[in-house]
Amino acid sequence: MKRLAYPAVLLMTLGLMGASSDPYSALAPEQKSLLEPVVERYVRDQIKQDWTDLWDIQDQTSDLKNELLLGHRDAPDLSKEQFVSAMRETIGTGYPRLRSFELREVKADKGNFIMIGCGYATREEWKQKGFVIAGIRVVDGKPKIDLWSMTSDSCS
């Protein structure tokens, strides 16, 4: 009987992993269809540094403005040209550049959403792998993604 216990546990574990392999599984189908293309676009734009495309889906929060405009949290939203210029000047030097990202989960949170994944980021000589988290809110039917942050916890 002991010989069967380990394979049974392994099969149960694999079954559970398969059931939760969809990072959008915690969402309703309509939420998934709304968020999935924007999350994929956000990640692609961050990694490829396509700031012109990112401007359309980036939530211009006070945290973003604080990073890009050196503390001007209450500045008006940036135009596309201002945003692209600020991102080119800041990402990779003042703020880390996201080099890779594997989405783990998108879930609802207090009327908004959170995306969580495992990422690798660099800034000058600094390098880190850890959990990447970003907030998502829907504004006028369009998802907007906040500035991402990284935990110091390693992920595999």
C-alpha positions as CSV (number, residue, x, y, z in Angstrom):
1,M,0.0,0.0,0.0
2,K,2.9,2.4,0.7
3,R,4.1,2.0,-2.9
4,L,0.8,3.3,-4.2
5,A,0.6,6.3,-1.8
6,Y,3.5,8.2,-3.4
7,P,2.3,7.9,-7.0
8,A,-1.3,8.8,-5.8
9,V,0.1,11.9,-4.1
10,L,2.1,12.8,-7.2
11,L,-0.9,12.4,-9.5
12,M,-3.1,14.5,-7.1
13,T,-0.4,17.2,-7.1
14,L,-0.1,17.2,-10.9
15,G,-3.9,17.3,-11.2
16,L,-4.0,20.3,-8.9
17,M,-1.2,22.1,-10.8
18,G,-3.0,21.4,-14.1
19,A,-6.3,22.8,-12.7
20,S,-4.6,26.1,-11.6
21,S,-2.3,26.5,-14.6
22,D,-4.6,29.3,-16.0
23,P,-3.5,32.5,-14.3
24,Y,-7.0,33.9,-14.9
25,S,-8.9,31.0,-13.3
26,A,-10.0,33.2,-10.4
27,L,-11.9,35.5,-12.8
28,A,-15.2,35.3,-14.5
29,P,-14.9,34.6,-18.3
30,E,-15.8,38.2,-19.3
31,Q,-13.2,39.6,-16.9
32,K,-10.6,37.3,-18.4
33,S,-11.4,38.3,-21.9
34,L,-11.2,42.0,-20.9
35,L,-7.9,41.7,-19.0
36,E,-5.9,39.0,-20.8
37,P,-5.0,40.9,-24.0
38,V,-4.0,44.0,-22.0
39,V,-1.9,42.1,-19.5
40,E,0.0,40.4,-22.4
41,R,0.4,43.8,-24.1
42,Y,1.7,45.4,-20.9
43,V,4.3,42.7,-20.3
44,R,5.4,42.8,-24.0
45,D,5.7,46.6,-24.0
46,Q,7.7,46.6,-20.7
47,I,10.1,43.9,-21.9
48,K,10.5,45.4,-25.4
49,Q,10.5,49.0,-24.0
50,D,7.7,49.9,-26.4
51,W,6.8,53.1,-24.5
52,T,4.6,54.5,-27.3
53,D,2.3,51.5,-27.1
54,L,2.5,51.3,-23.3
55,W,1.2,54.9,-23.0
56,D,-2.3,53.7,-24.0
57,I,-2.7,51.2,-21.2
58,Q,-0.4,52.6,-18.4
59,D,-2.3,54.0,-15.5
60,Q,-0.8,57.4,-14.8
61,T,-1.0,57.2,-11.0
62,S,0.8,59.5,-8.5
63,D,3.4,56.6,-8.0
64,L,4.2,56.6,-11.7
65,K,4.5,60.3,-11.8
66,N,6.7,60.3,-8.7
67,E,9.1,57.9,-10.4
68,L,9.1,59.5,-13.8
69,L,8.9,63.2,-12.8
70,L,11.2,63.1,-9.8
71,G,8.6,63.6,-7.1
72,H,5.9,65.6,-8.9
73,R,3.1,63.3,-7.8
74,D,0.3,65.8,-8.5
75,A,1.4,66.6,-12.0
76,P,-1.2,66.4,-14.8
77,D,-1.2,63.3,-17.0
78,L,1.7,63.1,-19.4
79,S,1.2,63.4,-23.1
80,K,2.4,60.5,-25.2
81,E,5.6,62.4,-26.1
82,Q,6.3,63.3,-22.5
83,F,5.6,59.8,-21.3
84,V,7.9,58.2,-23.9
85,S,10.7,60.7,-23.2
86,A,10.4,60.2,-19.4
87,M,10.4,56.4,-19.8
88,R,13.5,56.5,-22.0
89,E,15.3,58.6,-19.4
90,T,14.2,56.7,-16.3
91,I,13.8,53.0,-17.1
92,G,17.0,51.0,-16.5
93,T,18.7,53.8,-14.7
94,G,16.4,55.4,-12.1
95,Y,13.8,52.6,-12.2
96,P,14.4,48.9,-13.0
97,R,13.9,47.5,-16.4
98,L,11.7,44.4,-16.6
99,R,13.7,41.8,-18.6
100,S,11.4,38.7,-18.3
101,F,8.1,37.9,-16.8
102,E,5.9,34.8,-16.2
103,L,2.4,35.5,-15.2
104,R,1.2,33.4,-12.2
105,E,-2.2,34.9,-11.3
106,V,-4.7,37.7,-12.0
107,K,-7.3,38.2,-9.3
108,A,-10.0,40.6,-8.2
109,D,-9.1,43.0,-5.4
110,K,-11.4,45.5,-3.9
111,G,-13.2,46.3,-7.1
112,N,-10.0,46.3,-9.1
113,F,-7.5,43.6,-10.1
114,I,-3.9,42.5,-9.3
115,M,-1.5,40.7,-11.5
116,I,1.3,38.6,-10.0
117,G,4.1,36.9,-11.7
118,C,7.7,35.9,-11.5
119,G,10.1,38.4,-13.1
120,Y,13.7,39.4,-13.7
121,A,14.6,43.1,-13.6
122,T,17.9,45.1,-13.9
123,R,19.0,48.6,-13.2
124,E,22.6,49.6,-13.9
125,E,24.6,46.9,-12.0
126,W,21.6,45.7,-9.9
127,K,19.8,42.5,-10.9
128,Q,17.0,40.7,-9.2
129,K,14.5,37.8,-9.7
130,G,11.4,38.0,-7.6
131,F,7.6,38.4,-7.6
132,V,6.3,41.2,-9.7
133,I,3.0,42.8,-8.8
134,A,0.9,45.4,-10.6
135,G,-2.5,46.8,-10.0
136,I,-5.1,47.0,-12.7
137,R,-8.2,49.1,-12.8
138,V,-10.9,49.5,-15.4
139,V,-11.5,53.1,-16.5
140,D,-14.3,53.8,-18.9
141,G,-14.4,50.1,-19.9
142,K,-10.6,50.0,-20.5
143,P,-8.0,48.3,-18.3
144,K,-5.2,50.5,-17.1
145,I,-2.2,48.9,-15.4
146,D,-0.2,50.6,-12.6
147,L,3.5,50.8,-12.2
148,W,4.9,47.3,-11.3
149,S,6.9,46.6,-8.2
150,M,9.1,43.7,-7.3
151,T,9.4,41.9,-4.0
152,S,12.8,40.7,-2.7
153,D,11.4,37.2,-2.4
154,S,12.8,34.8,-4.9
155,C,10.4,32.9,-7.1
156,S,11.0,29.8,-9.2
